[in-house]
Amino acid sequence: MKPSFLSLLLAFVLVSGCSPRPNFDELERDLTSLTESFDGVVGIYIKDLTTGEEITIQADTLFPTASMIKVPIMLTIFDRIERGELAYQQPLIYKDSLFYSDEDITGEFKDSASVLLSEMVELSITNSDNTASLWLQELAGTGVAINEWLSSQGFEGTRMNSRTPDRRPDWEKYGWGQTTPREMAQLLEMIRTGTAVSAAASEEMYRVLTRIYWNDTALSQIPPTVQVASKQGAVNASKSEVVLVNAPSGDYLFCVITKNQTDERWNYDNAGAELIREVSKRLWNAFEPNHPYTQANGYMRYVGP
């Protein structure tokens, strides 16, 4: 009979704090083998934030960001707030000319509706609202200002391409933005350590990144009782996710990005999404072997009665 969650939780309490760190050599071989069978290109970056150990699999290769570019947009917005050029709780006036997609919450607003800048940041990250994100991109000073901020922070590969002068060839190749698994993970690490813009700004951004609506890929393999900061991205031939897990035994960070996928279906079992789930599951099991969810293999997808 499968052990009850309460009995497993009691066992976890007794052994918590005793979990060894993963064997990174074994983990790297395991993940490399996983990527070799993938029909497309895969980049992975993993970091144990307790020990500093890393795993890099094409971690410095350029990939499309898709919606992960919304993290640099948010960072640049907070930089403008810190410099007094914007206010986090300032009201904005929505115009129909900003409309991008019927799927966006912001796109449902009435013309001349008043909304707070903080609400647009929330929608951009939490719901990945494209209308809100493009509005924020404009408020950040367009793609030029975002790329200048990234460059000033030492990021060489991560760039905004869409609606940015002189970057059309990059837009044609990568779409809205481009990045590497290492750099996208480093952006989350800066926020986690309080070194992105300011300590206070980093704290607020981290709070936003822990309230993600799109939780059916990497997040589905991590217990719901564990705090996770993340951002997801998806276009036809690329799936991506950057994740920082506040795990009981110590934080860990990873980013998985694909490109040139053969499987371009927008289904739950898309090959790129399945790969991200599997990487997330193997990492959780490696970092938290004694946790009740690991022992019970407690991952499930809710589809209703």
Steps between C-alpha positions, in 0.01 A plus 500: 500500500627848415615687814281792606621852444496568876721202576742607230495856629591378850786299357617806309499712816720241671756490219479858368830678502677169441456484122833473319572727204451331162781322322543749216710266285225239500231763452681651201538159333132430562383832352741482206358160411150646524580782257672275245170341402321834459396596147631854509765706678508516882687729736509445877658692786478378860651648815497383861479833682632337818825362358533697175527180293376527142389284211523653154364340184519752213447757774667780301317434172251763386132402506168683462373646824133503401321638810806471723599840356239640739754462782742756345201725426404489868856564611525809282164628629628469857822675401294796376298494823822511706615802299172679568379490138203276580304417816401142577146596606447769239175484298523436127232558237435206267435578132357263241810569287696289751288190428701193395299181555149381593668254737637782718322628810625851425354477151154476656529842666281781375664791324606767756485253790730584792741233623806503726852443372543233771198312359654502152824355638298229676304411186812499284683250720227299672264454204759573230261762360646621169302825480623596848856397413517703180359798688771456764764466228394843374501646852847354561631714216456246218736214422798733479478592869448136598807392303704784648406383851592141416833609355575716806451194720742288298251296298639445152252255347163608640334762283161640406441471124136587436417867440868582541692692230778316312405159644272371224742220394506379862120530519466285189723234655397504866175694525414739787831446679806280524698363792711211625394257774784627720415868464127453553573305818744770613224761472289304750802448725562877508141556607522224763819644650367857505755633253260581212429877498481519883430270794144634537429479127641146490272395784191631324599340169560169675153515653352553153699208355359262762138554394498324164176390335673272245593216734453190285858450384806525729290616795276194474791284615568702816276472808246784527614560858845608377553859384628534144587806290472444127419625152389297200525547124351327198485543125437233237846344488635606839399439861680651798489552874727655760443388858643579844384253766504592869541133588506383865859379470624809319419710194572380150464668163450372148410610151397275212451637148434319171505612140449348154252253645335262256198485729322834458166391650342721766407198710568407862724216381710713264850353493663817633254531787546132585877546502475795741273298730744211501800721575307670781393166647851354493644811661241502780561129567876557504489802732223374729518117511348488850205731437149346526417593141810322378426191704137491390575596138227751565475677163162528341317710243159624603245478218182505707253226596 
